[in-house]
Amino acid sequence: MPLLGTHNNIGNIDARMLQQFIMDNITPKKCLIVASGVKNHNEYVELVKERLGEVLAVPEHEYVRQQSEYIGGEYRTWTETPQTSVQIAFQSVPWGHNDVYALSIARELLGNAHVFENSAPNRALDAVSRHGFLDSIEAINSNFSDSGLFGVKVTGAGSHSQDLFKVALETLDGFRNSIDEAELARAKNKIKMDFLLSMERSGDRLEEVARNYATHGNITVTQFMDHIDRVSSHDINNACRAILAGKPTMVVTGGAINLVPSMTDVQRQLA
């Protein structure tokens, strides 16, 4: 099912479906309760039992969430606009995979840039500066518990739809080449700075710890910096080569979608 459901599905949701969802998902075995600033642990435990002790262990019917299946493919939709947007992505890796950190740095190397906005130095800003037809470019990097997506989104003048497609492919192909040490160090420092800033508040640290434990079964947040520091240009090149060898997903929207080459051209040019 898509992350954003379709409007037509609203009519299919009834009380029985909601009740079944609760029985399958909102159960004691799937609850993770965390807290920070607790002075008396025993008192905290008693409060949890008092407030949440009535959450009964309903039968889960041996419920196991199905593994997601990456499909790939091509989708085009026409909109009344002079712009064209091209998104090209490939199946990436799940949380827990060693390439997660390399791909995080690859995303930072590309970054985001818009023709009307200032941004930090990155490959996206360089691309926007060099190509007058390019309005924006941004990295796609998402990881989930069983899969992921990595790619690029470019937006620009519809009259240059083929050029937008070319920029997207050149951007992805560039990750298979050796990365300059200064560029790599800048991306690593930016990631670490953003991470430390996001961990300033105790509530944010608590949320990250909870996500770590729920996803990995242990606390990995304390090892984040070391993982980032150990990534080399070779690691990024290998991770991206493996991803780009897979089946692409291409989404094209705008007013000149017929000018954008097909998904077959993506596979042929990135082979």
N, C-alpha and C positions, 0 to 999 in steps of 0.2 A: 504494500500500500504506500502511496506517496506520503511524504511528511506533511504536506498541505493537502488535505482531502478535498474532493470535489463537492460542489454545492448539492449535486443530486443525491449524494450519500446521506445527507441529513435525514431524509425521509425514511431511511432504512434503520435508523437508530431508535430502538424502543427500550422499554424498561427491562425486558429480558436480556437484551444484549449488554446493557450497562451492568446488570447484576452479574452476568457471566464474566465480564471484564474484571469486576471487583474480586470475584471468587478466584480468578486465575492470577491476579497481579497484586492485590492489596492483602497480603497475608503476612503473618509473623515471620515466616522464613525469609521473606523478601524485604523486611523492614530493617533499616539501619539507623540507629538513634545516636547522635553525637552531640557533644556540648563542649564549651570552653569556659574557663574561669570558674570551674567547679571547686569549691573549697572542701566539701564533704561528699566523698564519692558514694558512701552508703546512703546518705540522704537523697542524693540524686537518683540512685537506683530505685529507692522506695517511691519517689515521686513518679518516675516513669511507670512503675508497676500500677500505681494508683490511677494515673491518667490514661494509660494505654493497656492496662491488663485485661480489658474486656474485648480486645481484638482477638477473637477466637480463631483457632486454626481450622478454617473451613476446608473441606476436601478439595484438593487441587487437581484431581483427576489425572495424576501423572502428567500434568501440563508441562510441556517443554516448548519454548519459543523456537520457531523454525529458523534455520540458518538463512540469512539473506542470500539472494542469488543475483549476481551482477549480470545484467542483460546487455547493456550497450545499445547502440543504434543511433538513428538520426531523426530529429524532429524539427519541423519548420512551421512557423506561424507568422502570417502577415499582419502587420499593424500599420496604420496610417501615420507614418513618420519618415522624415528624410534620412534617419539614421538606420544603421544595421548593427545588430549585436550578434557576435559569434562566440559561443562557448564550446570549448573542446576539453574533455576530461577523460581520464582512464581510471580503471580500478586500481586503488591504492592498497594500503595495508591497514590492519586493525590495530587498536591499542595493544601494547605488549610486544609488538614486532620491533626488531632492532632498527628498522628503517624509519621509524616514526620521527626520530630526531633529525636524521638527514633530510627528510622531506620538510620538516618544520623550517630548517635553515634554507632549503630551496625556495620555500614560500617567501621567506624574508628577503632573499636575494632578489626575487622578482618584485615583491611588494605591490603597492597600488599607486596609481597616478592618474590625475585628471587634468585636462588642459587648463581649467580655470582655477585650480587649487594648487597650493604649495605642498610639497611632500618631501620626505627625507630622500637622500640620494639612493637610488636603486635602479634596477634594469627597466622597470616600468616607466620611471621618469625619463630615462634616456630614450626609450622608444617614443614617448609622446613628444619629446623635444625634436626628434629627428624626422617624424612623419606628421606632416600638416593635416592629413586626413584623419588622424587618430584622435578621438576625444578622450578615451580612457582605456586603461588596461589594468587588470587586477588578477591576482593569483587565486586559484581554487585549491584548497587543501583541507579535507575533512576526514577525520578518523572516527570509526565506530568500534563496537565490541567485536564485530565479525567481518568488517570490510572497511573500505575508504574510497575517497575520490581525490585525484590530483589533476590539475589542469590550469587553464587560463581563459579569461573572458576579455574580449576586445570589443570596443564600441567606437563607431566613427561614421563618416559620410557614406550613405548608401551607394553613391556613385563609385566608391572605392571598395566595394564589398570583396572583390577578389584580393585586393591589397590587404584588407583586414585579415582575411584567411591566411595569407602568406605571413603576416606578422605573428599571428598566433602560432603557426607551425615553427617559424624560426625561433620564437621564444622558447618553446618546449624543447626543440632540438638543441638549443644552447646549453641545456643542463647536462648534455652528454659530453661536453668539452671541459677541459681542465679549468678550474676556478682560481682566479688570482688570489693570493694569500691575503692581501689588504682588503679585498672585497669580502672574502670569507670571514675575516676577523671582524669587520664592521657589522655583518649580518649576525654573527654570534653575540656580539656585545649588545646589539639592539634587542635581540630575543631575551637575553638575561636581564637587561634593564627593565623591559616590559614585564617580565615575570616577577621581579622583585617589587616593582610598583604595585602589581596586582595582589601581592601578598602582604601589603602594609597593614590592613585591618584584620583583627582577629577573626571576625566573621568570615572573611574571604579565605583565610587560611584553613578555618574549620571546614568550609565547603569543599575546598580542594582535597583535604585529607579524606573526607567522606567519599568523594568521587574516586579517589585513589583506591580506597579499600573496597568499595563496591565493584570497581572494574577489575582490579588486579589481585585483590585478596591480601594486599599489604600496602605499606606506605612508601610510595616512590617519589613523592614530591621533594624529599631531601636530597635525592640523587640527580635531580634535573640538571643542575649546573655542570656536574661532571660528565653527564651524557653529551651535553652540547659541546663542551670543550674537546671531547674525544673525536668528534666528527671531522673527517678529512674531505678534501675535494674528491678523492677516489671513492669514498663512501657515497657521496651525493651522486656522482656520475653513475655508479653501479645501480643505486636505487632507482634513478630515473630511467636508465636503460631498460631495466626489468619492467617498469610500468609501461613505458612507451611501446613495448613489444606486444602489449595486449590489445584488446578490442576497444576502440574509442566510443565515446558518447558525444554526439554533437547536437547542439541546440542553436538554431538560427531564428532570430526574430527581427522584424523591421519591415521597411518598405521595398527592399530590393533583395529579398531572400533568394530569388532565382539566380542571382549572379554569383552566389557563393558556391564553390565546388562541393562535391559530395563527400560523404564519409570514406568512400573508397579511396579518394585522393589523400585523405589523412593517413590511411594505412600505407599507401604506396610511397608517400613522401617521407614518412617517418620510419619506414622499414629498415 
